């Protein structure tokens, strides 16, 4: 090994930097611990706000050539749907709401007027607000169940059971639930709305709003 005449300080690191376009040289521990040498973002142009994209509903590596910056932000995006329905007649017994319509807000995941599919896997929050009138007037009588049915009707959950004695002509009922969609976007992973009552008269039921929103992935931190 030829003597280059370069003195090596024994207190310095013997690690070296190697790069094709540059001449090899020693890198000292002090130089390596200089954090300014690691701020490569300073040498790159700043990305514009228009390049910031929604977090979305799933993992994505992205295509931007810019490295992430510690002060960057994302628009928070999630998957949600909003539906309504005109009034439909619900006779005594068990009746599914079958005239749901997409509001134009959020993602349209209607499979039919009766079935809403969960578009991606995850944990969902559901809120339904009914406006109910008793056909022919008078006071509501007897009992009712408000059921959310999942997975093509294979499982159902009674979210609210109530006595309707002495309630006046109209009532507003709001129910909420959480559901786990494990196989979405399979259309078998879905939700339906069911009303059961034993009043002596028909009901006129309108879905004032049905919100379905993904609140988390299947895993939790």
C-alpha positions as CSV (number, residue, x, y, z in Angstrom):
1,X,0.0,0.0,0.0
2,X,1.6,3.3,-1.1
3,X,2.0,6.2,1.3
4,X,-0.2,9.1,0.2
5,X,1.3,11.3,2.8
6,X,-2.1,11.9,4.3
7,X,-2.1,11.7,8.1
8,X,-5.0,9.9,9.7
9,X,-6.2,11.2,13.1
10,X,-6.7,8.1,15.3
11,X,-9.6,9.9,17.1
12,X,-11.6,10.2,14.0
13,X,-13.9,7.7,12.4
14,X,-12.4,5.5,9.7
15,X,-15.7,5.5,7.8
16,X,-15.6,6.9,4.3
17,X,-18.0,8.4,1.9
18,X,-18.0,6.8,-1.6
19,X,-19.8,8.3,-4.5
20,X,-18.9,7.9,-8.2
21,X,-18.8,11.5,-9.2
22,X,-16.7,12.6,-6.2
23,X,-13.3,11.7,-4.8
24,X,-13.3,9.4,-1.8
25,X,-12.4,11.1,1.5
26,X,-12.6,10.4,5.2
27,X,-15.7,11.4,7.2
28,X,-15.1,12.2,10.8
29,X,-17.5,11.4,13.6
30,X,-17.9,15.2,14.2
31,X,-18.8,15.7,10.5
32,X,-21.3,12.8,10.6
33,X,-23.0,14.2,13.7
34,X,-23.5,17.6,12.0
35,X,-27.3,17.5,11.4
36,X,-27.0,20.2,8.7
37,X,-25.5,17.6,6.5
38,X,-28.7,15.6,6.6
39,X,-31.2,18.3,5.7
40,X,-31.4,17.4,2.0
41,X,-34.8,19.2,1.8
42,X,-33.0,22.5,2.0
43,X,-31.4,21.8,-1.4
44,X,-34.8,21.0,-3.1
45,X,-37.5,23.4,-4.2
46,X,-40.6,23.6,-1.9
47,X,-43.6,21.7,-3.2
48,X,-46.7,23.8,-3.8
49,X,-49.9,23.5,-1.8
50,X,-51.7,22.1,-4.9
51,X,-49.5,19.0,-4.6
52,X,-50.8,18.2,-1.2
53,X,-53.3,15.3,-1.6
54,X,-55.9,13.8,0.7
55,X,-54.9,10.9,3.0
56,X,-57.6,8.9,1.4
57,X,-59.0,5.5,2.5
58,X,-55.9,3.3,2.1
59,X,-52.1,3.3,2.1
60,X,-50.4,4.8,-0.9
61,X,-46.7,5.5,-1.6
62,X,-47.5,8.5,-3.9
63,X,-45.4,9.7,-6.8
64,X,-44.1,13.1,-5.7
65,X,-40.3,13.5,-6.0
66,X,-40.2,15.7,-2.9
67,X,-39.3,14.1,0.4
68,X,-41.7,14.5,3.3
69,X,-41.1,17.6,5.4
70,X,-41.6,17.7,9.1
71,X,-44.0,20.7,8.8
72,X,-46.1,19.2,6.0
73,X,-49.9,18.8,6.3
74,X,-52.5,16.7,4.6
75,X,-56.2,17.4,3.9
76,X,-58.1,14.8,6.0
77,X,-60.2,12.7,3.7
78,X,-62.5,9.8,4.5
79,X,-65.1,7.7,2.9
80,X,-68.7,8.7,3.7
81,X,-72.2,8.5,2.1
82,X,-75.4,10.4,2.6
83,X,-78.9,9.2,1.6
84,X,-82.5,10.2,2.0
85,X,-85.8,8.7,1.0
86,X,-89.3,9.9,0.3
87,X,-92.2,8.7,2.5
88,X,-93.1,5.0,2.1
89,X,-95.9,3.0,3.7
90,X,-94.8,0.6,6.5
91,X,-97.5,-1.8,7.4
92,X,-97.6,-3.6,10.7
93,X,-95.0,-6.4,10.7
94,X,-91.4,-6.2,9.5
95,X,-90.7,-4.0,6.5
96,X,-87.4,-3.0,4.9
97,X,-86.9,0.6,3.6
98,X,-86.6,0.1,-0.1
99,X,-86.7,3.6,-1.6
100,X,-83.3,5.1,-0.5
101,X,-81.9,7.7,-2.8
102,X,-78.4,9.1,-3.1
103,X,-78.2,12.7,-2.0
104,X,-75.4,13.7,-4.3
105,X,-73.0,14.1,-1.3
106,X,-70.2,11.7,-0.5
107,X,-69.8,8.4,-2.3
108,X,-72.7,6.7,-3.9
109,X,-72.6,3.1,-2.6
110,X,-76.2,2.1,-3.3
111,X,-76.7,-1.4,-4.6
112,X,-80.4,-0.8,-4.8
113,X,-83.0,1.3,-3.0
114,X,-82.8,-1.1,-0.1
115,X,-79.1,-2.1,0.1
116,X,-76.0,0.1,0.8
117,X,-72.7,-1.6,0.3
118,X,-69.6,-0.7,2.4
119,X,-67.1,0.6,-0.2
120,X,-63.9,-0.3,1.6
121,X,-62.8,-2.4,4.6
122,X,-63.0,-0.6,7.9
123,X,-64.9,0.5,10.9
124,X,-68.1,2.5,10.1
125,X,-70.4,4.8,12.0
126,X,-74.1,4.8,10.9
127,X,-76.7,7.3,11.8
128,X,-80.4,7.1,10.6
129,X,-83.0,9.8,11.2
130,X,-86.6,8.8,10.6
131,X,-89.7,11.0,10.3
132,X,-92.7,8.8,11.0
133,X,-96.4,9.7,10.7
134,X,-99.4,7.5,11.6
135,X,-101.6,7.0,8.6
136,X,-105.1,8.2,9.4
137,X,-104.0,10.2,12.4
138,X,-104.6,9.4,16.1
139,X,-102.1,8.2,18.6
140,X,-99.4,5.6,18.0
141,X,-100.0,2.3,19.9
142,X,-98.1,-0.8,20.9
143,X,-94.4,-1.3,20.2
144,X,-91.7,-1.0,17.6
145,X,-88.2,-2.2,16.8
146,X,-85.6,-0.3,14.6
147,X,-83.2,-2.9,13.1
148,X,-80.0,-2.6,11.1
149,X,-79.4,-5.7,9.1
150,X,-75.9,-6.5,7.8
151,X,-74.3,-8.9,5.3
152,X,-77.2,-9.5,3.0
153,X,-79.6,-10.0,5.9
154,X,-77.5,-12.7,7.5
155,X,-77.2,-10.7,10.8
156,X,-79.4,-8.1,12.3
157,X,-79.1,-5.8,15.3
158,X,-82.1,-4.2,17.1
159,X,-80.7,-0.8,17.8
160,X,-83.8,0.6,19.4
161,X,-86.9,-0.9,20.9
162,X,-89.6,1.3,22.2
163,X,-93.2,1.6,23.4
164,X,-95.3,4.0,21.3
165,X,-98.3,4.4,23.7
166,X,-99.8,7.9,23.6
167,X,-97.3,9.3,21.2
168,X,-98.9,12.0,18.9
169,X,-99.4,11.9,15.2
170,X,-95.7,12.4,14.2
171,X,-92.4,11.2,15.8
172,X,-88.7,11.5,14.9
173,X,-86.5,8.5,15.7
174,X,-82.7,8.7,15.5
175,X,-80.6,5.5,15.7
176,X,-76.8,5.1,15.6
177,X,-74.5,2.1,15.3
178,X,-71.0,1.0,14.5
179,X,-70.3,-1.8,12.0
180,X,-67.1,-3.6,10.9
181,X,-66.8,-4.2,7.2
182,X,-64.4,-7.1,6.8
183,X,-64.8,-8.2,3.1
184,X,-65.6,-4.9,1.4
185,X,-65.8,-4.0,-1.4
186,X,-67.8,-7.2,-1.8
187,X,-71.4,-6.2,-2.2
188,X,-72.2,-8.9,0.4
189,X,-70.8,-6.6,3.0
190,X,-73.7,-4.2,3.3
191,X,-76.4,-2.7,5.4
192,X,-80.2,-2.5,5.2
193,X,-82.8,-0.6,7.3
194,X,-85.7,-2.5,8.8
195,X,-88.7,-1.3,10.9
196,X,-90.9,-3.6,12.9
197,X,-94.1,-2.5,14.6
198,X,-97.5,-3.8,15.7
199,X,-99.5,-0.7,15.6
200,X,-103.1,-1.1,14.4
201,X,-102.5,1.4,11.6
202,X,-99.9,1.8,8.8
203,X,-97.0,4.2,9.2
204,X,-95.6,6.6,6.7
205,X,-91.9,6.6,7.1
206,X,-89.4,9.0,5.6
207,X,-85.6,8.7,6.0
208,X,-84.6,12.3,6.6
209,X,-81.0,11.3,6.5
210,X,-78.8,8.2,6.5
211,X,-75.1,8.9,7.1
212,X,-72.5,6.1,6.7
213,X,-68.9,7.1,7.3
214,X,-65.7,5.2,7.7
215,X,-64.0,6.2,10.9
216,X,-61.0,3.8,11.0
217,X,-59.2,1.0,9.3
218,X,-59.6,-2.6,10.5
219,X,-56.5,-2.2,12.7
220,X,-56.1,0.1,15.6
221,X,-52.9,1.8,16.9
